[in-house]
Amino acid sequence: MNRPEHIRRFEQALSSENPSQELSRLAITLRDEGVSQVELYDLFEHSQIATPGDDPRYDTIVDTMELICGGPWANGHGLFQTELTEAQINEHRKKA
């Protein structure tokens, strides 16, 4: 479940002058504050789904999601030690 505070911070980062940099910073900050990998992915996915594909910020959201997922998607720059799996994402969705 996305916390209202996290959504607010996400929206601020997305509407900043440099959303790519700010979304990346936000993801790192939330991770460091103890937000789990799957919760962080869920926050970004919620906005990714709501953002039209032709919006220039769409790619920024997806690029940050790749860093959250880790594994080959992150090209060695993942934010977490392990790759987030589809099974973990689906399990999280069931609980939400």
N, C-alpha and C positions, 0 to 999 in steps of 0.2 A: 504494500500500500504506500502510495506517495504522500509524504507529509506536506501539508500546506506551505511550511517554511521552505522546504526543498523546491517545491514548484515555484514559489516566488523568486528564490535565488536563481533557479534555472531561467526563468523568464527575464530576469535582469541581465543575466549573462548573454542570453540570446539577442536581446535588444541593444546590447552595447555596441560601441564603435568597432570592436574587434571580436565578434562572437566566437571565432575559432579559438583564439587565445583564452578568452574568458570561460568558455565551456570546458576546455581542457583543465584550466585552473580549478574550476568548480568541481569537476570530477575528482581531481586529486585531493582537494580540500575535504569533500564529503567522504572519500575513502579514508582519509586520515582522521576524520571525526567518528569513524566506526560504521559507516554505511556499508552494508555488504555488497559484494560484487553483483549479485542478482537484483538487489534493491536499486542499485545505481543504474543498472541496465534498464530496469523497469521504468525509472524516471525518464531516461532519455528515449526509450521506446515509445512511451506515452506521447511525447512531443513529436517524435518522428512520424507517428501515425497521423497526428493532427496537422502536420505541415505538408503543404502540397509539394510534390516532387520538383516543380519548376521554381520554387522559392529558393533563392541562392543560399539560404541558411540550412536547407535540407541536407546538403552534402556535409556541412560542418557537423550537424547532429550525428549523421551516420559515421563520419570519420572518428568522432569521439566514442561512439558505441563500439567501434572496432578495437579501440584501446582498452575499453572496459572488458570486452570479451576475451582479449588476449589471444594466444595461439598464433597461427599463421596470419590471421587478419591484422594483427598489430605489428607485424614485421619486426618482432623483437622489442617492441616498445610498450608492451602491455602494462596496465596499471596494477595488475594482480599477478601473483605467482603462478596461478593455474588458469587454464582456459575454461571459460564458462561454457557449459554444454547446453544443448537444446533440451535435454532431459531436466536439467536444473531449472531452466527457464519455465518449462511446462509445469513442473512441480510447484514453482512459486505462483504461477497463474492460478492453479487449482486452489491454493490456500487463500488467494486474494479475494 
